[in-house]
Amino acid sequence: MDISGADLITVARYLAAGLCMGIGAVGPAIGQGLAAAHALDGMARQPEMENSLLRTMIVGQAIAESTGIYSLVVAIILIFVAG
Amino acid sequence: MEKLGEELIATLQVGPWRISFDLPAVAVGVGVTLVLTALALWLRRGLPRDPEGPLSKRASFVAAVHETAETQLVAGFEQPLRQRLLPLIAVLFFYTLFCNWVGILPVPYIVSPTQNLNIPMSLAIMVYVLAHYYGLRTRGVRLHLRSYLQPHPALLPMNVVGDMGRTLSHGFRLFGNILGGAILTTLVPTLLARVVYFIPAALFFGVLLDGFFGIFVGTIQALVFALLASAYINLAVSS
């Protein structure tokens, strides 16, 4: 089987997309877990604040998710657009 | 899987510019608008004529939705602005919600309009422009421009870039979540059917993922989109 330069580029694209998504998902996951843990802590301490804590937690997690979304966009570009 | 790359794109030549339309996304987006308008008109017809009379079912539903939207979506605003912004933020929420939900229908060409980058990004840019508009209106030109020099004038480029990056990530967040969900709901059942040769298992996972990404993630992301829009406008009008 002949392996040309174009095949190598395809391999590199898929490999890069996998690595990008895999490594890029670690940070947001840790950040969202921390936010949920501390929000639960606060809710256990002050159950009457539950509504506002939940809302703030969701917004905070959405912000923490940004970097994961960026890596998803890069992975999608690598698979569908690049090359 | 083959359907993923296939798109119905109409192009329009206006002078030197070529404008492309993603027909399914545009059609479903307009369709969602029509459905929401019909729903709103139907709900309005249920309102009682005299305000003192007993509440009908539809009227109490509208009251409950209004109450929830006011306490959850625009809670951060002071009173005159809160009434003004409630319709905008609520429409942003319901429009993105229905756009996300429509993707779970297993009909070809009915896709979430929000998985086309143009639609979330235009909503995000609209929020960006509105934030500046309300900032200029409530604080005045001087105070609004001076907020870019806080906490130190040397941070001006940082503030400007951060402002635009915020809008960029606001649009990308909705787009990425919905598109990622759509790709996974297509990818996992296809791979399962090829690997285990057991179609019911693949179908089961397809329905499960469709429900999870369509209903659960769709609701959360619509809420996040509306809450962030409210927070960005609030940031521009406060202090």
Interface residues (C-beta under 8 A of the other chain):
Chain A: N51 S52 R55 I58 V59 A62 E65 S66 I69 Y70 L72 V73 I76 F80
Chain B: L4 G5 T71 Q72 A75 S169 F172 R173 F175 G176 N177 L179 G180 I183 I220 L223 V224 L227 L228 A231
